[in-house]
């Protein structure tokens, strides 16, 4: 504890070797993506029969229970985008939602630590802070991408659905239209929806800058005032996040399956984001520790991070099951269609079960013992499993509603995921190098150094 | 009672003194039977050289028993012994069984842990706990040393205890 000063001078150096590795990852992603696009394009020409067959299966499964399918024929006209382009749009949106979550969870993690007056985490708080730098980028991406993909990903944007005279008229969606279009006429520009998107990202970014400013100012003058201000801001942010993350889940994920609704969606997306964020924080901490950084972190802190992942993997499973169980038991057609699509149609069904295996069974069994959570080697096995598992989870949340029976997971999706991952890590690590890796005057540092469990 | 067990009981006023005393006394080769303190002393388990408890393993095994038993009970009862249609689902339909299975797992692992703990800590219902010094429930830390388990003479241990800050050293037999 006496060498606090020397420890606090630590700074992460974003080496050019790391940078070029990330660029290579991005390049590999791009290559896979381009190959995937060509494969999807040629499959669209050659494999017409196969695709039609699977579409037919999904239609017959879904048609009996979903209203939406009854006007599928008419809707086909404005859903005329080529399958490969739809796949690009879907994977763009899906990865954007996934990585938005990672960014905002960085801030959420810090806010929880401040609000709970947690001491153990003093040494690792700079890693989630660096992840938070993705928030403004995610905000711009979300806004821009939404306008690019809306016609294909968001069924409810089509004006015909709200026109009583049109063949596409949809009574259910017309009833929900205020949620998107207020105060304008249904079917015009969704001003309420866009406003929410802008306000959410605006608030998140605002609180991110405020809390970051306080955390870094503390390094300079060591005044306790910064910690108190951060705590106040964090408490306010947590309330805002509780509402915004839930509504964001309805807007960006649930509204894709426009007819479907679940009261668990807000929790479900949050649970998925949160555990992925924890896995990402832990993975970066473990990697930095392995590279010789973070002398203030020992196996006790890693143990706590591991416990977080273990606990919230179970929490996610609980939410997953609660959603499934309610829908399974009530057996209301417009709700069950969601699971019928995901459990029986070819590309989604194996992901449906892999999802439970990767996100519950594996972390549960691998992280059960104390020793597993204290060892870097084990953390570096489980964290990627959880991150990849929840990427699949996001895939199954978003893709089936857009692609129906035509969706798939291939080089196109994997390539896009790698590109996003490389960009996210590039932003995170370059931001991490801009401030001291370990807070200099954190009032909780002493407690963190003596942390023992 | 065939023969009595004799103990030396060291009384300590301060937990820091106690912690160092435990280390020094063990270094001298004296085996400590047990230390009683009115509040948890951080690092005492390590200083006493206790191995980590194997209670979690017991919890896991009891939990697995609960999972198996819970699932089996429901599948057998509702699926085979007295099949009933509930909510139009299959007789043996897994999703509705999960909450009960979960509760069974928690119940058995909790009861199993409590039972295991009571048995290994020698706190059987008919057994009256040994009271080395009643003040360990108030403001003193109490170190019990089994003379039968130590080769070092009583006087020598008494001297070591005193040297390491024990405020009193008493004898106790059960």
Interface residues (C-beta under 8 A of the other chain):
Chain A: X321 X324 X325 X328 X329 X331 X368 X369 X370 X452
Chain B: X42 X43 X52 X56 X60 X87 X88 X95 X96 X98 X99
